[in-house]
C-alpha cells in the first residue's frame, strides 16, 4: 500500500509495488489501466503516469497508445 507518511514519493512507491509484482510473476500481460491504478491506490493521474514512466524507462513494461501497458516479454536483469 502507499504510505503518505514515508519520505519516498508516492509515484516511486507505486513503481516499487508494481515492479515487485512483475518480478514475482504475479503481474503478467496487460497492466491494470491508469484509472484503475488511481482508484486502487488513491493516487492522482500524474502520479500514476510518473510511476509507469519509471517502469518503461527500466524496460519492465511497454506502453502502446490506445491499448495500455504490458509487462515486457523478457524483463531485463535487475541492476544491483
ChimeraX attribute file (.defattr): number of C-alpha atoms within 10 A of each C-alpha:
attribute: neighborCount
match mode: 1-to-1
recipient: residues
	/A:1	9
	/A:2	16
	/A:3	12
	/A:4	10
	/A:5	8
	/A:6	9
	/A:7	7
	/A:8	11
	/A:9	14
	/A:10	21
	/A:11	21
	/A:12	18
	/A:13	17
	/A:14	22
	/A:15	20
	/A:16	15
	/A:17	14
	/A:18	19
	/A:19	21
	/A:20	13
	/A:21	13
	/A:22	19
	/A:23	14
	/A:24	10
	/A:25	10
	/A:26	9
	/A:27	16
	/A:28	15
	/A:29	12
	/A:30	15
	/A:31	19
	/A:32	14
	/A:33	12
	/A:34	19
	/A:35	12
	/A:36	12
	/A:37	18
	/A:38	17
	/A:39	11
	/A:40	11
	/A:41	14
	/A:42	12
	/A:43	17
	/A:44	15
	/A:45	13
	/A:46	12
	/A:47	19
	/A:48	23
	/A:49	16
	/A:50	16
	/A:51	22
	/A:52	25
	/A:53	17
	/A:54	17
	/A:55	20
	/A:56	17
	/A:57	11
	/A:58	15
	/A:59	16
	/A:60	22
	/A:61	25
	/A:62	19
	/A:63	16
	/A:64	9
	/A:65	7
	/A:66	6
	/A:67	9
	/A:68	13
	/A:69	19
	/A:70	18
	/A:71	22
	/A:72	18
	/A:73	12
	/A:74	9
	/A:75	13
	/A:76	10
	/A:77	9
	/A:78	8
	/A:79	5
	/A:80	3
